[in-house]
Amino acid sequence: MSVKVKEVADLVGISVRTLHHYDAIGLLTPDGTTEAGYRLYSDENLEMLQQILFFRELDFPLTKIKEIIHSPSFDRLEALELHRSMLLEKRSRLNTMIATIDKTMQHAKGEIQMTTKEKFEGFDFSHNPYEQEARERWGDEAVDKANAKAGSMSKDKQEAMAQTMNAIYAKLAGLRSGSPDSAEAQAAVKEWYDLLNQMGSYTLEAFKCLGQMYVDDERFTKNIDRFGDGLAKFMRDAMAVYADTNRK
């Protein structure tokens, strides 16, 4: 059985654009195409897509998923068992957080008293999927330097940095209807490049790759486009122009 790309998107609840991206990066290549050039997905393709989405639910980056599922040693059943155990662990943590919310509501109503420890049960920020992805793309040294710089900042400095980041996002959002190589856009992107290098150490090539990630990774796109639809794509293009221009 073969299923067209739009049918797969509707069945699974993801966008056609996402499936096209999976194909473009070699993560999930459909087994066939129609005479009109539309992608056709086989049962095996759909099984692989299910596997990919399990990994995504567990916050695995696309690069790591591709490495895993295309490994000669990949075992689908073994992976499913891993997914199950990890999802059970995630469910347990979510149940704890739901219980914490219920207790907090009771506490707010004056029905019970909560200890400080109880107020934060279920939270776990020990794993950062964005950091893992950055490590895979640019190496441990660059990320460790960024973490060291961020960790050495005072709370006030971190808050000021966050406000500056939001201000630059807003400035670029106001320019996104224009050209990414305009003087205004390039000046704003330079502010972005300089700000990132206050926290880490980005070469022009890494800066350009980061811009591409803003579009390739839906998590980044969703976060950035909160400031304006299409901002992630505009930033990618403007960052590429900045990198290419300043390398010359």
C-alpha positions as CSV (number, residue, x, y, z in Angstrom):
1,M,0.0,0.0,0.0
2,S,1.2,3.5,-0.9
3,V,0.0,6.7,0.7
4,K,0.4,10.2,-0.7
5,V,2.2,12.8,1.3
6,K,-0.9,14.9,2.1
7,E,-2.7,11.8,3.3
8,V,0.2,10.9,5.6
9,A,0.3,14.5,6.9
10,D,-3.5,14.3,7.7
11,L,-3.2,10.9,9.2
12,V,-0.3,11.7,11.5
13,G,-1.1,15.3,12.3
14,I,2.1,16.9,11.0
15,S,2.7,19.3,8.2
16,V,3.5,18.4,4.6
17,R,6.4,20.8,5.0
18,T,7.8,18.6,7.8
19,L,7.6,15.5,5.7
20,H,9.4,17.3,2.9
21,H,12.1,18.4,5.3
22,Y,12.5,14.8,6.6
23,D,13.1,13.7,3.0
24,A,15.4,16.6,2.2
25,I,17.8,15.7,5.1
26,G,17.7,12.0,4.4
27,L,15.8,11.1,7.5
28,L,12.7,9.6,5.8
29,T,12.8,9.1,2.1
30,P,9.5,7.8,0.6
31,D,9.8,4.6,-1.5
32,G,8.1,6.1,-4.5
33,T,6.5,9.0,-6.3
34,T,3.4,9.5,-8.6
35,E,3.7,10.4,-12.2
36,A,3.0,14.0,-11.1
37,G,5.9,13.9,-8.7
38,Y,4.0,13.5,-5.4
39,R,5.8,11.5,-2.7
40,L,4.3,8.0,-2.0
41,Y,4.9,6.3,1.4
42,S,5.0,2.6,1.9
43,D,4.0,0.6,5.0
44,E,7.7,0.4,5.8
45,N,8.0,4.2,5.5
46,L,5.0,4.7,7.9
47,E,6.6,2.3,10.4
48,M,9.8,4.4,10.2
49,L,7.8,7.6,10.6
50,Q,6.2,6.2,13.7
51,Q,9.6,5.5,15.1
52,I,10.8,9.0,14.3
53,L,7.8,10.5,16.0
54,F,8.4,8.4,19.1
55,F,12.0,9.8,19.2
56,R,10.7,13.3,18.7
57,E,8.2,13.0,21.5
58,L,11.2,12.2,23.7
59,D,13.0,15.4,22.5
60,F,15.7,13.6,20.4
61,P,17.2,16.0,17.8
62,L,16.7,15.1,14.2
63,T,20.4,14.6,13.7
64,K,20.5,12.0,16.5
65,I,17.4,10.3,15.2
66,K,18.9,10.0,11.7
67,E,22.1,8.5,13.2
68,I,20.1,6.0,15.2
69,I,17.6,4.7,12.7
70,H,20.0,4.4,9.8
71,S,22.6,2.6,11.8
72,P,23.2,-1.0,10.6
73,S,22.7,-2.2,14.2
74,F,19.3,-0.5,14.6
75,D,16.7,-2.9,15.9
76,R,13.1,-1.7,15.7
77,L,11.7,-3.9,18.5
78,E,14.6,-2.9,20.8
79,A,13.9,0.8,20.0
80,L,10.2,0.4,20.8
81,E,11.0,-1.2,24.1
82,L,13.3,1.8,24.8
83,H,10.5,4.2,23.8
84,R,8.1,2.5,26.1
85,S,10.4,2.6,29.2
86,M,11.3,6.3,28.5
87,L,7.6,7.3,28.0
88,L,6.6,5.5,31.2
89,E,9.3,7.5,33.0
90,K,8.0,10.7,31.4
91,R,4.4,9.8,32.3
92,S,5.5,9.3,35.9
93,R,7.1,12.7,36.0
94,L,4.1,14.4,34.4
95,N,1.8,12.7,37.0
96,T,4.0,14.1,39.7
97,M,3.8,17.6,38.2
98,I,0.0,17.3,37.9
99,A,-0.1,16.3,41.6
100,T,2.0,19.3,42.4
101,I,-0.4,21.6,40.5
102,D,-3.4,20.1,42.5
103,K,-1.6,20.7,45.8
104,T,-0.6,24.2,44.8
105,M,-4.2,25.0,44.0
106,Q,-5.2,23.7,47.4
107,H,-2.4,25.7,49.0
108,A,-3.6,28.9,47.2
109,K,-7.1,28.3,48.6
110,G,-5.7,27.9,52.1
111,E,-6.8,24.3,52.3
112,I,-3.3,22.9,52.9
113,Q,0.3,24.0,53.5
114,M,3.1,23.1,51.1
115,T,6.8,22.9,51.9
116,T,9.2,24.7,49.5
117,K,10.4,21.3,48.3
118,E,6.8,20.1,47.5
119,K,6.2,23.2,45.3
120,F,8.9,22.0,42.9
121,E,8.3,18.3,42.8
122,G,8.3,16.9,39.2
123,F,10.5,19.6,37.7
124,D,13.6,18.4,35.9
125,F,15.8,20.7,33.9
126,S,18.9,18.5,34.0
127,H,18.4,17.6,30.3
128,N,18.5,20.2,27.6
129,P,17.8,18.9,24.1
130,Y,19.0,22.2,22.5
131,E,22.3,21.9,24.2
132,Q,22.7,18.3,23.0
133,E,22.0,19.4,19.5
134,A,24.5,22.3,19.7
135,R,27.1,19.9,21.0
136,E,26.6,17.6,18.0
137,R,26.8,20.4,15.5
138,W,29.6,22.5,17.0
139,G,31.4,20.4,19.6
140,D,31.6,20.4,23.3
141,E,34.2,23.1,23.6
142,A,32.0,25.9,22.1
143,V,29.0,24.9,24.2
144,D,31.0,24.6,27.4
145,K,32.4,28.1,26.8
146,A,28.9,29.4,26.3
147,N,27.6,27.7,29.5
148,A,30.6,29.0,31.5
149,K,29.9,32.6,30.3
150,A,26.1,32.3,31.0
151,G,26.8,30.7,34.4
152,S,29.1,33.5,35.5
153,M,26.5,36.1,34.9
154,S,24.5,37.6,37.7
155,K,20.7,37.1,37.7
156,D,20.3,40.8,36.8
157,K,22.7,40.4,33.9
158,Q,20.9,37.3,32.6
159,E,17.6,39.2,32.8
160,A,19.1,42.2,30.9
161,M,20.5,39.8,28.3
162,A,17.0,38.2,27.8
163,Q,15.4,41.6,27.4
164,T,18.1,42.6,24.8
165,M,17.4,39.4,22.9
166,N,13.7,40.1,22.9
167,A,14.3,43.6,21.7
168,I,16.4,42.4,18.8
169,Y,13.8,39.8,17.9
170,A,11.2,42.6,17.9
171,K,13.4,44.9,15.8
172,L,14.0,42.2,13.2
173,A,10.3,41.3,13.2
174,G,9.5,44.9,12.2
175,L,11.9,44.5,9.3
176,R,10.9,41.1,8.0
177,S,8.7,42.5,5.2
178,G,11.8,44.0,3.6
179,S,15.0,42.6,2.2
180,P,17.3,40.6,4.5
181,D,20.3,42.3,2.9
182,S,19.0,45.8,3.7
183,A,21.2,48.1,5.8
184,E,18.7,48.1,8.6
185,A,18.4,44.3,8.7
186,Q,22.1,43.8,8.6
187,A,22.7,46.2,11.4
188,A,20.1,44.4,13.5
189,V,21.7,41.0,12.7
190,K,25.1,42.4,13.7
191,E,23.6,43.2,17.1
192,W,22.4,39.6,17.2
193,Y,25.8,38.2,16.3
194,D,27.5,40.4,18.9
195,L,25.0,39.4,21.6
196,L,25.5,35.7,20.9
197,N,29.2,36.1,21.1
198,Q,28.8,37.7,24.6
199,M,27.5,34.3,25.7
200,G,29.5,32.0,23.5
201,S,32.0,31.9,20.7
202,Y,30.4,31.8,17.2
203,T,32.3,31.8,14.0
204,L,30.6,33.2,11.0
205,E,30.0,29.7,9.7
206,A,28.5,28.6,13.0
207,F,26.3,31.7,13.0
208,K,25.1,30.9,9.5
209,C,24.4,27.3,10.5
210,L,22.5,28.5,13.6
211,G,20.2,30.6,11.3
212,Q,19.5,27.5,9.2
213,M,18.5,25.6,12.3
214,Y,16.0,28.3,13.1
215,V,14.1,27.1,10.0
216,D,15.0,23.4,10.0
217,D,14.0,22.7,13.6
218,E,10.3,23.4,14.3
219,R,11.0,24.1,18.0
220,F,13.2,27.1,17.1
221,T,10.8,28.2,14.4
222,K,7.8,28.2,16.7
223,N,9.6,30.1,19.4
224,I,11.0,32.8,17.1
225,D,7.8,33.2,15.1
226,R,6.1,34.3,18.3
227,F,7.5,37.7,17.5
228,G,6.1,37.6,13.9
229,D,5.1,35.0,11.3
230,G,8.1,34.3,9.1
231,L,10.7,35.8,11.4
232,A,12.7,32.6,11.6
233,K,13.1,32.4,7.8
234,F,13.9,36.1,7.6
235,M,16.6,35.7,10.3
236,R,18.1,32.7,8.5
237,D,18.4,34.7,5.3
238,A,19.7,37.8,7.0
239,M,22.3,35.8,9.1
240,A,23.5,34.0,5.9
241,V,24.0,37.4,4.2
242,Y,25.9,38.7,7.2
243,A,28.1,35.6,7.4
244,D,28.9,35.5,3.6
245,T,29.5,39.3,3.4
246,N,31.8,39.5,6.4
247,R,33.9,36.5,5.3
248,K,35.1,38.3,2.2
